[in-house]
Amino acid sequence: MRPNVEPRIFNRMATTVARLAEQALKLSGESRAQLADLLVESLDASDLGRVEQLWVSEARRRRDQIRSGQVKPILGEEALRKARNALKE
């Protein structure tokens, strides 16, 4: 939902978010995972819509599976390769 702010202020916020994202993507995989964990934990579910609440719940579930060793993470490139191969079959 777009905040009720002047367009130039909104554009500045979007630019700041884009710059933050650019910097975050330069981090190592482990650092990006830690940052993602911090961001997910910072979300207040009561402020989110139903769909967003479900995504937060799913992100936390997956995080917990990785932490417990129940699931072993793979690189994004490998996941995409597997997905493309599955679609070819």
PyRosetta script that sets phi, psi and omega in degrees:
from pyrosetta import init, pose_from_sequence

init()
pose = pose_from_sequence("MRPNVEPRIFNRMATTVARLAEQALKLSGESRAQLADLLVESLDASDLGRVEQLWVSEARRRRDQIRSGQVKPILGEEALRKARNALKE")
pose.set_psi(1, 132.9)
pose.set_omega(1, -176.8)
pose.set_phi(2, -78.0)
pose.set_psi(2, 127.8)
pose.set_omega(2, 179.1)
pose.set_phi(3, -63.3)
pose.set_psi(3, 155.1)
pose.set_omega(3, 178.9)
pose.set_phi(4, -85.9)
pose.set_psi(4, 81.9)
pose.set_omega(4, -179.6)
pose.set_phi(5, -136.7)
pose.set_psi(5, 164.1)
pose.set_omega(5, 177.1)
pose.set_phi(6, -61.4)
pose.set_psi(6, 146.5)
pose.set_omega(6, -178.9)
pose.set_phi(7, -54.0)
pose.set_psi(7, -41.5)
pose.set_omega(7, -177.1)
pose.set_phi(8, -67.2)
pose.set_psi(8, -33.5)
pose.set_omega(8, 176.9)
pose.set_phi(9, -69.0)
pose.set_psi(9, -42.1)
pose.set_omega(9, 177.9)
pose.set_phi(10, -61.3)
pose.set_psi(10, -42.2)
pose.set_omega(10, 179.2)
pose.set_phi(11, -62.8)
pose.set_psi(11, -38.7)
pose.set_omega(11, 177.6)
pose.set_phi(12, -64.5)
pose.set_psi(12, -40.2)
pose.set_omega(12, 178.7)
pose.set_phi(13, -64.9)
pose.set_psi(13, -41.6)
pose.set_omega(13, 179.3)
pose.set_phi(14, -63.3)
pose.set_psi(14, -40.0)
pose.set_omega(14, 178.0)
pose.set_phi(15, -64.2)
pose.set_psi(15, -41.9)
pose.set_omega(15, 178.9)
pose.set_phi(16, -62.4)
pose.set_psi(16, -44.0)
pose.set_omega(16, 178.7)
pose.set_phi(17, -62.9)
pose.set_psi(17, -42.2)
pose.set_omega(17, 179.0)
pose.set_phi(18, -62.5)
pose.set_psi(18, -41.0)
pose.set_omega(18, 178.6)
pose.set_phi(19, -66.4)
pose.set_psi(19, -41.3)
pose.set_omega(19, 177.7)
pose.set_phi(20, -61.9)
pose.set_psi(20, -43.6)
pose.set_omega(20, 179.4)
pose.set_phi(21, -62.4)
pose.set_psi(21, -42.4)
pose.set_omega(21, 178.6)
pose.set_phi(22, -59.6)
pose.set_psi(22, -43.8)
pose.set_omega(22, 179.3)
pose.set_phi(23, -67.6)
pose.set_psi(23, -41.4)
pose.set_omega(23, -179.0)
pose.set_phi(24, -62.3)
pose.set_psi(24, -37.6)
pose.set_omega(24, -178.8)
pose.set_phi(25, -69.0)
pose.set_psi(25, -14.8)
pose.set_omega(25, 177.5)
pose.set_phi(26, -84.5)
pose.set_psi(26, -11.0)
pose.set_omega(26, -179.7)
pose.set_phi(27, -72.5)
pose.set_psi(27, 161.8)
pose.set_omega(27, 175.4)
pose.set_phi(28, -66.4)
pose.set_psi(28, 163.2)
pose.set_omega(28, 179.4)
pose.set_phi(29, -57.1)
pose.set_psi(29, -42.0)
pose.set_omega(29, -179.8)
pose.set_phi(30, -65.3)
pose.set_psi(30, -41.8)
pose.set_omega(30, 179.1)
pose.set_phi(31, -66.4)
pose.set_psi(31, -39.3)
pose.set_omega(31, 177.3)
pose.set_phi(32, -63.6)
pose.set_psi(32, -38.9)
pose.set_omega(32, 178.6)
pose.set_phi(33, -64.6)
pose.set_psi(33, -41.2)
pose.set_omega(33, 177.7)
pose.set_phi(34, -64.0)
pose.set_psi(34, -42.1)
pose.set_omega(34, 178.7)
pose.set_phi(35, -63.9)
pose.set_psi(35, -44.3)
pose.set_omega(35, 178.4)
pose.set_phi(36, -60.0)
pose.set_psi(36, -41.2)
pose.set_omega(36, 178.4)
pose.set_phi(37, -60.8)
pose.set_psi(37, -45.5)
pose.set_omega(37, 178.5)
pose.set_phi(38, -62.1)
pose.set_psi(38, -41.6)
pose.set_omega(38, -179.3)
pose.set_phi(39, -67.2)
pose.set_psi(39, -42.4)
pose.set_omega(39, 178.5)
pose.set_phi(40, -62.8)
pose.set_psi(40, -43.4)
pose.set_omega(40, -179.6)
pose.set_phi(41, -65.5)
pose.set_psi(41, -25.8)
pose.set_omega(41, -177.8)
pose.set_phi(42, -78.8)
pose.set_psi(42, -13.9)
pose.set_omega(42, -178.1)
pose.set_phi(43, -72.1)
pose.set_psi(43, 133.5)
pose.set_omega(43, 176.8)
pose.set_phi(44, -97.6)
pose.set_psi(44, 108.8)
pose.set_omega(44, -174.6)
pose.set_phi(45, -57.2)
pose.set_psi(45, -29.8)
pose.set_omega(45, -178.8)
pose.set_phi(46, -67.9)
pose.set_psi(46, -19.8)
pose.set_omega(46, 179.4)
pose.set_phi(47, -91.3)
pose.set_psi(47, -4.0)
pose.set_omega(47, -175.1)
pose.set_phi(48, -103.0)
pose.set_psi(48, 155.5)
pose.set_omega(48, 172.8)
pose.set_phi(49, -75.0)
pose.set_psi(49, 172.8)
pose.set_omega(49, -176.8)
pose.set_phi(50, -58.9)
pose.set_psi(50, -44.7)
pose.set_omega(50, -178.6)
pose.set_phi(51, -63.9)
pose.set_psi(51, -44.3)
pose.set_omega(51, 179.0)
pose.set_phi(52, -63.3)
pose.set_psi(52, -38.3)
pose.set_omega(52, 177.4)
pose.set_phi(53, -61.7)
pose.set_psi(53, -40.6)
pose.set_omega(53, 178.8)
pose.set_phi(54, -65.3)
pose.set_psi(54, -39.2)
pose.set_omega(54, 178.5)
pose.set_phi(55, -66.0)
pose.set_psi(55, -40.5)
pose.set_omega(55, 177.5)
pose.set_phi(56, -62.9)
pose.set_psi(56, -43.5)
pose.set_omega(56, 178.7)
pose.set_phi(57, -60.9)
pose.set_psi(57, -43.2)
pose.set_omega(57, 179.1)
pose.set_phi(58, -65.3)
pose.set_psi(58, -41.6)
pose.set_omega(58, 178.5)
pose.set_phi(59, -61.9)
pose.set_psi(59, -42.9)
pose.set_omega(59, 179.2)
pose.set_phi(60, -66.1)
pose.set_psi(60, -40.3)
pose.set_omega(60, 178.8)
pose.set_phi(61, -60.8)
pose.set_psi(61, -46.0)
pose.set_omega(61, -180.0)
pose.set_phi(62, -65.1)
pose.set_psi(62, -41.8)
pose.set_omega(62, 177.2)
pose.set_phi(63, -58.2)
pose.set_psi(63, -45.7)
pose.set_omega(63, -179.0)
pose.set_phi(64, -64.7)
pose.set_psi(64, -36.2)
pose.set_omega(64, 177.2)
pose.set_phi(65, -63.7)
pose.set_psi(65, -39.8)
pose.set_omega(65, 179.1)
pose.set_phi(66, -68.7)
pose.set_psi(66, -45.7)
pose.set_omega(66, -179.5)
pose.set_phi(67, -60.5)
pose.set_psi(67, -37.6)
pose.set_omega(67, -177.5)
pose.set_phi(68, -78.9)
pose.set_psi(68, -11.4)
pose.set_omega(68, -177.9)
pose.set_phi(69, 85.7)
pose.set_psi(69, 2.1)
pose.set_omega(69, 179.2)
pose.set_phi(70, -64.8)
pose.set_psi(70, -33.1)
pose.set_omega(70, -179.8)
pose.set_phi(71, -128.4)
pose.set_psi(71, 137.9)
pose.set_omega(71, 177.5)
pose.set_phi(72, -102.6)
pose.set_psi(72, 122.9)
pose.set_omega(72, -179.2)
pose.set_phi(73, -69.8)
pose.set_psi(73, 152.2)
pose.set_omega(73, 174.9)
pose.set_phi(74, -125.9)
pose.set_psi(74, 161.5)
pose.set_omega(74, 178.7)
pose.set_phi(75, -66.1)
pose.set_psi(75, 147.8)
pose.set_omega(75, 179.5)
pose.set_phi(76, -56.9)
pose.set_psi(76, -39.7)
pose.set_omega(76, 179.8)
pose.set_phi(77, -61.2)
pose.set_psi(77, -40.4)
pose.set_omega(77, 179.5)
pose.set_phi(78, -67.5)
pose.set_psi(78, -41.2)
pose.set_omega(78, 178.9)
pose.set_phi(79, -61.6)
pose.set_psi(79, -43.3)
pose.set_omega(79, 178.6)
pose.set_phi(80, -64.9)
pose.set_psi(80, -40.4)
pose.set_omega(80, 178.5)
pose.set_phi(81, -61.4)
pose.set_psi(81, -44.7)
pose.set_omega(81, 178.6)
pose.set_phi(82, -63.0)
pose.set_psi(82, -40.2)
pose.set_omega(82, 180.0)
pose.set_phi(83, -65.7)
pose.set_psi(83, -43.7)
pose.set_omega(83, 178.7)
pose.set_phi(84, -63.2)
pose.set_psi(84, -41.7)
pose.set_omega(84, 178.8)
pose.set_phi(85, -64.3)
pose.set_psi(85, -39.4)
pose.set_omega(85, 179.4)
pose.set_phi(86, -64.8)
pose.set_psi(86, -36.4)
pose.set_omega(86, 179.6)
pose.set_phi(87, -70.4)
pose.set_psi(87, -27.8)
pose.set_omega(87, 179.1)
pose.set_phi(88, -72.4)
pose.set_psi(88, -27.0)
pose.set_omega(88, -176.1)
pose.set_phi(89, -75.3)
pose.dump_pdb("model.pdb")
